[in-house]
Amino acid sequence: MPRNILILGASYGSLLATKLLMAGHNVTLVCRRKTADLINNEGTEVRIKLRDEPNHRAIHSRDLPGTLDATPPEDVDVSRYDLVGLAMQEPQYNNHTIRVLMIKIAEAKLPCLSIMNMPPLPYLKRIPGLAGMDLEEAYTNAGVWDRFEPGLVSLCSPDPQAFRPPEEGANVLHVGLPTNFKAATFADEAHNRLLRELEADIDAVRLDGQDVPVKLKVFDSLFVPLAKWSMLLTGNYRCITPDEPRSIRDAVHGDLAQSRAIYEHVDALARRLGADPADQVPFEKYAKAAESLLKPSSAARAVANGAPFIERVDLLVKLIAHQLGEPDAEIDRTVATVDRKLGERIIEG
């Protein structure tokens, strides 16, 4: 049976949307009206490389069995949907029309699957070691999450790397690293059945008889999506330097011993909170993947382009480390660098 899924964020969200459309489900993307008009007129195009093929395939939403539409947040009827995907950058939820939509979603008690790097606060409340911590400082507006029941919010590690080619329209997404979305379960088993149904449907998709990368993988552990934190603190946020941004590859491989130390410290914090080593990704595997990440992270590009706010997983991890009594000087330096660069933008603005 086709499911109806609402995804907030039409850029990175179009990747998950395309996988759902290929599996025969229906998706509404929430975005600005101009982008919604473009998507409703032309559809989306997601470029992804299949295994052992030299070039990317362009997958057009209009050629897929599911139905896609796009709408601005003020026009959403939440009663139409079985599941909500949260695919915007965390600061975007502070937008007034998005905040109003989030209130409606919370009141409708719809299960919400986040594919943000920044975990929603209600999700962190599901982890006993974090539930009592003071972490609000890391969020642009922590009040956005006040109405959400923790058990209705899950997290999906946004491991696939993708970007909008600057020369293309807002309906085009290029996938650079086609890894899997790793989702934790919800508190309600009915919502988990829905999640596993989507997992199976996406897994069964074939294109010209070939398997299509970027799966949805569901895990019982709440800590599996947090494996991304080690990667973000080692690579993504260290792309932000006092000067020009650097690539993820250079951030990781510029000083491999230091990168390993940061990575393993963040992994150790997760284990202290209850993560199993099996939930985590070995540093060697991450370092190998980073060799192909030749662009600065989206956070570094945003800072370089003058964004006044970005997702602050770096600050979140710093707050957790300090409240666990296990601070790390290099993580503190990274946070200070990001603070300083964002402060420069505010002063310049």
C-alpha positions as CSV (number, residue, x, y, z in Angstrom):
1,M,0.0,0.0,0.0
2,P,1.5,3.4,-1.0
3,R,2.3,5.5,2.1
4,N,2.1,9.3,2.1
5,I,5.2,10.9,3.5
6,L,5.9,14.6,4.2
7,I,9.5,15.7,4.0
8,L,10.6,19.1,5.2
9,G,13.5,20.3,3.0
10,A,13.6,19.8,-0.8
11,S,17.4,19.7,-1.2
12,Y,18.8,16.8,0.8
13,G,15.3,15.7,1.3
14,S,14.9,14.9,-2.4
15,L,17.4,12.0,-2.0
16,L,15.2,10.2,0.5
17,A,12.1,11.3,-1.5
18,T,13.5,9.7,-4.7
19,K,14.2,6.4,-2.9
20,L,10.6,6.4,-1.6
21,L,9.2,7.3,-5.0
22,M,11.1,4.5,-6.6
23,A,9.5,2.1,-4.0
24,G,6.0,3.3,-5.0
25,H,5.3,5.7,-2.1
26,N,4.0,9.3,-2.4
27,V,6.0,12.2,-1.1
28,T,5.3,15.9,-0.5
29,L,8.4,18.2,-0.2
30,V,8.1,21.3,1.9
31,C,10.1,24.2,0.6
32,R,9.9,27.9,-0.5
33,R,7.1,28.6,-2.9
34,K,9.5,29.4,-5.8
35,T,11.2,26.0,-5.4
36,A,7.8,24.3,-5.0
37,D,6.6,25.7,-8.3
38,L,9.8,24.5,-10.0
39,I,9.4,21.0,-8.6
40,N,5.6,20.8,-9.4
41,N,6.4,21.9,-13.0
42,E,9.5,19.9,-13.7
43,G,9.9,17.3,-10.9
44,T,13.2,16.5,-9.3
45,E,16.4,15.1,-10.7
46,V,18.8,13.1,-8.4
47,R,22.1,12.0,-9.8
48,I,23.5,8.8,-8.4
49,K,26.2,6.3,-9.4
50,L,25.2,2.6,-9.5
51,R,27.8,0.0,-8.5
52,D,30.5,-0.6,-11.2
53,E,29.2,2.2,-13.5
54,P,31.6,5.0,-14.4
55,N,29.0,7.8,-14.6
56,H,26.1,9.0,-12.6
57,R,22.5,8.1,-13.6
58,A,20.0,10.9,-13.6
59,I,16.8,9.7,-11.8
60,H,13.8,11.9,-12.6
61,S,10.8,11.9,-10.2
62,R,8.3,12.0,-13.1
63,D,9.6,8.6,-14.3
64,L,8.9,6.9,-10.9
65,P,5.9,5.0,-9.7
66,G,5.3,7.2,-6.6
67,T,3.7,10.6,-6.8
68,L,5.7,13.8,-5.9
69,D,4.4,17.2,-5.1
70,A,5.9,20.2,-3.3
71,T,4.4,23.0,-1.2
72,P,5.3,25.9,1.0
73,P,4.9,25.2,4.7
74,E,1.7,27.3,5.2
75,D,-0.2,25.1,2.7
76,V,0.5,21.7,4.3
77,D,-2.5,19.6,5.5
78,V,-0.8,17.3,8.1
79,S,-3.8,15.0,8.2
80,R,-2.8,13.5,4.8
81,Y,0.5,11.9,6.0
82,D,1.7,8.7,7.7
83,L,5.2,9.9,8.4
84,V,7.2,13.1,8.5
85,G,10.9,13.4,7.4
86,L,12.9,16.3,8.9
87,A,15.5,17.1,6.3
88,M,16.1,20.8,6.8
89,Q,19.2,22.3,8.4
90,E,18.5,22.9,12.1
91,P,18.5,26.7,12.0
92,Q,15.7,26.7,9.3
93,Y,13.2,25.4,11.8
94,N,13.3,28.8,13.5
95,N,11.5,30.3,10.4
96,H,8.0,31.4,11.5
97,T,6.0,29.4,9.0
98,I,8.1,26.3,9.7
99,R,7.6,26.7,13.5
100,V,3.8,26.9,12.9
101,L,3.9,23.7,10.8
102,M,6.0,22.0,13.4
103,I,3.3,22.8,16.0
104,K,0.7,21.2,13.8
105,I,2.9,18.1,13.2
106,A,3.5,17.7,17.0
107,E,-0.2,18.1,17.8
108,A,-1.1,15.5,15.1
109,K,1.3,13.1,16.9
110,L,2.8,12.0,13.6
111,P,6.0,10.0,13.8
112,C,9.0,12.1,12.7
113,L,12.2,10.7,11.2
114,S,15.0,13.2,11.3
115,I,17.7,13.1,8.7
116,M,19.5,16.1,10.1
117,N,23.1,16.0,11.4
118,M,21.7,17.8,14.4
119,P,19.5,15.4,16.4
120,P,16.2,16.9,17.5
121,L,16.1,17.5,21.2
122,P,13.2,15.1,21.9
123,Y,15.3,12.3,20.4
124,L,18.1,13.0,22.9
125,K,15.6,12.8,25.7
126,R,15.1,9.2,24.8
127,I,18.8,8.5,25.8
128,P,18.9,8.3,29.7
129,G,22.4,9.7,29.9
130,L,21.4,12.8,28.0
131,A,17.8,13.3,29.2
132,G,18.8,15.5,32.1
133,M,21.7,17.4,30.4
134,D,21.5,21.1,29.6
135,L,22.0,21.1,25.8
136,E,19.7,23.8,24.6
137,E,22.6,26.2,23.9
138,A,23.5,24.1,20.9
139,Y,20.2,24.9,19.2
140,T,19.2,28.0,17.2
141,N,15.8,27.8,19.0
142,A,15.4,24.9,21.3
143,G,11.7,25.9,21.9
144,V,10.8,24.5,18.4
145,W,10.9,21.0,19.9
146,D,9.0,21.6,23.1
147,R,5.7,20.1,21.9
148,F,7.1,16.9,20.6
149,E,6.8,13.6,22.4
150,P,10.3,11.9,22.5
151,G,8.9,8.5,21.5
152,L,7.5,10.0,18.3
153,V,10.9,11.3,17.1
154,S,13.6,9.1,15.7
155,L,16.9,9.9,14.0
156,C,18.4,8.7,10.8
157,S,22.1,9.2,10.3
158,P,22.5,11.3,7.1
159,D,25.6,9.4,5.9
160,P,25.0,9.8,2.1
161,Q,26.9,12.9,0.9
162,A,25.0,15.0,-1.7
163,F,24.9,18.6,-2.9
164,R,23.1,20.9,-5.2
165,P,25.3,21.7,-8.2
166,P,25.6,25.5,-8.2
167,E,25.0,25.8,-11.9
168,E,21.8,23.8,-11.8
169,G,18.2,24.5,-10.6
170,A,17.0,24.0,-7.1
171,N,15.4,20.7,-8.1
172,V,18.7,18.9,-8.9
173,L,20.8,16.9,-6.4
174,H,24.1,15.2,-7.0
175,V,25.0,12.3,-4.8
176,G,28.8,12.1,-4.1
177,L,28.9,9.3,-1.5
178,P,25.9,6.9,-1.9
179,T,26.0,5.3,1.6
180,N,22.9,4.2,3.6
181,F,20.6,6.1,5.9
182,K,20.8,4.4,9.3
183,A,17.6,4.9,11.3
184,A,16.8,4.1,14.9
185,T,13.4,2.8,15.8
186,F,10.5,4.7,17.4
187,A,9.0,3.9,20.8
188,D,5.7,2.6,19.2
189,E,5.9,-0.7,17.4
190,A,3.2,0.4,14.9
191,H,5.5,3.1,13.8
192,N,8.4,0.7,13.6
193,R,6.4,-1.6,11.3
194,L,5.9,1.3,9.0
195,L,9.7,2.1,9.1
196,R,10.6,-1.5,8.3
197,E,8.0,-1.6,5.5
198,L,9.7,1.4,3.9
199,E,13.1,-0.3,4.5
200,A,12.0,-3.5,2.7
201,D,10.3,-1.6,-0.2
202,I,13.4,0.6,-0.8
203,D,15.7,-2.5,-0.6
204,A,13.7,-4.2,-3.4
205,V,14.0,-1.4,-5.9
206,R,16.0,-2.1,-9.1
207,L,16.9,0.1,-12.0
208,D,17.5,-1.7,-15.3
209,G,17.9,-4.8,-13.2
210,Q,20.5,-3.3,-11.0
211,D,20.6,-2.6,-7.3
212,V,20.3,1.1,-6.4
213,P,22.5,2.5,-3.7
214,V,21.4,4.5,-0.7
215,K,19.2,2.2,1.4
216,L,17.1,2.9,4.5
217,K,18.5,0.6,7.3
218,V,16.6,0.3,10.6
219,F,18.3,-0.5,13.8
220,D,17.0,-1.2,17.3
221,S,19.8,0.8,19.0
222,L,19.3,4.5,19.6
223,F,23.1,5.0,19.2
224,V,23.6,3.8,15.6
225,P,22.8,7.3,14.1
226,L,25.2,8.9,16.6
227,A,28.1,7.2,14.9
228,K,28.0,10.2,12.6
229,W,29.1,12.5,15.4
230,S,32.7,11.2,15.3
231,M,32.8,11.9,11.5
232,L,31.4,15.4,11.9
233,L,33.8,16.4,14.6
234,T,36.8,14.9,12.8
235,G,36.0,16.1,9.3
236,N,33.1,18.3,8.7
237,Y,33.6,21.0,11.4
238,R,37.4,21.0,11.0
239,C,36.8,22.1,7.4
240,I,36.1,25.5,9.0
241,T,39.5,27.2,9.6
242,P,40.4,30.7,10.7
243,D,41.0,31.4,7.0
244,E,39.5,29.7,3.9
245,P,37.5,26.4,4.2
246,R,39.3,23.2,3.4
247,S,38.1,19.9,2.0
248,I,36.9,17.0,4.3
249,R,39.8,15.0,2.9
250,D,42.4,17.6,4.0
251,A,40.7,18.1,7.4
252,V,41.0,14.3,8.1
253,H,44.3,13.4,6.3
254,G,46.2,16.6,7.1
255,D,47.1,15.1,10.5
256,L,45.8,11.6,10.6
257,A,47.0,10.9,14.2
258,Q,45.1,13.9,15.5
259,S,42.0,13.0,13.5
260,R,42.1,9.5,15.0
261,A,42.4,10.9,18.5
262,I,39.3,13.2,18.0
263,Y,37.3,10.4,16.4
264,E,38.0,7.9,19.1
265,H,37.3,10.5,21.8
266,V,33.8,11.1,20.4
267,D,33.2,7.4,20.0
268,A,34.2,6.9,23.7
269,L,31.7,9.5,24.7
270,A,28.9,7.6,22.9
271,R,30.0,4.4,24.6
272,R,29.9,6.1,28.0
273,L,26.3,7.0,27.2
274,G,25.5,3.4,26.3
275,A,26.5,2.8,22.7
276,D,27.8,-0.6,21.8
277,P,31.1,-0.7,19.8
278,A,29.1,-2.5,17.2
279,D,27.0,0.6,16.7
280,Q,30.1,2.5,15.6
281,V,32.1,2.9,12.4
282,P,35.9,2.1,12.7
283,F,38.1,5.1,12.1
284,E,39.9,3.3,9.3
285,K,36.7,2.9,7.3
286,Y,35.8,6.6,7.8
287,A,39.3,7.8,6.8
288,K,39.2,5.7,3.6
289,A,35.8,7.2,2.7
290,A,37.2,10.7,3.4
291,E,39.8,10.3,0.7
292,S,37.1,10.9,-1.9
293,L,35.5,13.9,-0.1
294,L,37.2,16.6,-2.1
295,K,34.9,19.5,-1.2
296,P,34.5,21.4,2.1
297,S,31.5,20.3,4.2
298,S,28.2,21.9,3.9
299,A,28.7,23.6,7.2
300,A,32.0,25.1,6.0
301,R,30.5,26.2,2.7
302,A,27.6,27.9,4.6
303,V,30.0,29.8,6.9
304,A,32.1,30.9,3.9
305,N,28.9,32.1,2.1
306,G,28.0,34.3,5.1
307,A,25.4,32.2,6.9
308,P,24.7,33.7,10.4
309,F,23.7,30.2,11.8
310,I,24.6,26.6,11.1
311,E,23.9,23.3,12.7
312,R,26.1,23.1,15.8
313,V,26.8,19.4,16.4
314,D,30.3,20.5,17.4
315,L,28.9,22.6,20.2
316,L,26.5,19.8,21.2
317,V,29.3,17.3,21.5
318,K,31.4,19.8,23.5
319,L,28.5,20.4,25.9
320,I,28.0,16.6,26.4
321,A,31.8,16.0,26.9
322,H,32.0,18.7,29.5
323,Q,28.9,17.5,31.4
324,L,30.3,14.0,31.4
325,G,33.6,15.4,32.8
326,E,35.5,14.3,29.7
327,P,36.4,17.5,27.7
328,D,38.7,17.4,24.7
329,A,41.0,20.4,24.0
330,E,40.9,19.9,20.2
331,I,37.1,19.8,20.1
332,D,37.0,22.9,22.3
333,R,39.4,24.6,19.7
334,T,37.1,23.6,16.8
335,V,34.1,25.1,18.6
336,A,36.0,28.3,19.3
337,T,37.0,28.5,15.6
338,V,33.4,28.1,14.5
339,D,32.1,30.6,17.1
340,R,34.7,33.1,15.9
341,K,33.8,32.7,12.2
342,L,30.1,33.0,12.8
343,G,30.8,36.0,15.0
344,E,32.7,37.6,12.2
345,R,29.7,37.2,9.9
346,I,27.3,38.8,12.5
347,I,29.7,41.8,12.8
348,E,30.1,42.1,9.0
349,G,26.3,41.8,8.6
